[in-house]
Amino acid sequence: MSRGLYIHIPYCQRKCGYCDFVSYPGKESTMPEYVQAVIREAAFYQGECVDTVFIGGGTPSYLPDGAIEQLLDGVRRSIEIAPEAEISIEANPNSFSRQKAAEYQWAGINRLSLGLQAVQDALLASIGRLHTYDDFLRALDAACEAGFANINADLMYSLPGQSVEQARESAKALCALPVTHVSAYALKLEKGVPMYGMPQPDEETDRAMFYAIKETLEAAGFARYEISNFAKKGYECRHNLKYWRVWEYIGLGASAHSFYQGERFSNDDGLGRYLAALGRGKRAEISRLKADLPFERIMLKTRLLEGMPAEELPKSDGMRRSLAKLQKLGLCELGERLVLTEKGLDLQDGVVLELIENLV
């Protein structure tokens, strides 16, 4: 199986109030140096071939015109990108233009992920987003005009002050648009972000929001294939499936993670330290360890509606007891594959904890 390639772009115009991802507002002057650093890092993987690429962030579309094309051209000098590769890029509506849409198409990008989050402008402003719903519609129009036919929209629910009907309204709006994939994630406020501590909908309302989104999308032909992801037939994200199926991938850029040749490692998340290391022709790694495949298979593959092969589970008495317990509780079904039920997907963290206790 071919590896994937992830490229992290750690720049944002402004950090959202809920965001704990690695991103650096106010560092625009380092963008040209950063592009060159990523190209130099790619040279450490000379001769590798990948069939999926995901350019994430941060906000990749915040890079200036021409930068993404320059970046991919440089990476291709070291890493072969298969002709049939899925190449995705994340974009925010306020930093995406017709010119960038055309550039991305020219560079070979064939999948666009637009950060919508909600269709209500007041909700968007309350979480620090810089775009409006109209901005999203203009960005979507630019993408379609440029020829993009594979477009994801991100939705968030459990926002402070959000109602179940507003979550449903956002999903319903997407169903009427040329969108082929929807990622619907519950907002989790981590300690240290500006919005931390703000009151959010309770667990019952959170679940009601998710099922309102799910039912609306499924009625319009989107199939749920992972806990938080829905796609029209044939438009599942091939790159993200690599993560969930525990396939290998290369990560380039500050804070990027890799699963390569059986090991997991990550790059330094400090922009200055990353640039300095690559400027000296050195790797920017800060950790490396052998992948814990039995644990990772359970943690990641059970997120998928396809589940995981039963043969990958230990044949211990403890595992058999745990599986019987989970089946009795209606959390999973077991045949050739272990597949979580809808109830089990809601409680996936608990299912994983039950199973990993019997890995040794």
Beta strands, then each sheet from edge to edge (+ up, - down):
strand 1: 3-9
strand 2: 11-12
strand 3: 24-25
strand 4: 49-57
strand 5: 80-91
strand 6: 111-117
strand 7: 151-157
strand 8: 181-186
strand 9: 223-226
strand 10: 229-231
strand 11: 249-252
strand 12: 257-260
strand 13: 263-267
strand 14: 285-290
strand 15: 308-309
strand 16: 332-334
strand 17: 337-340
sheet 1: 9+ 10- 8+ 7+ 6+ 5+ 4+ 1+ 11+
sheet 2: 2+ 3+
sheet 3: 12+ 13- 14+
sheet 4: 15+ 17- 16+
end
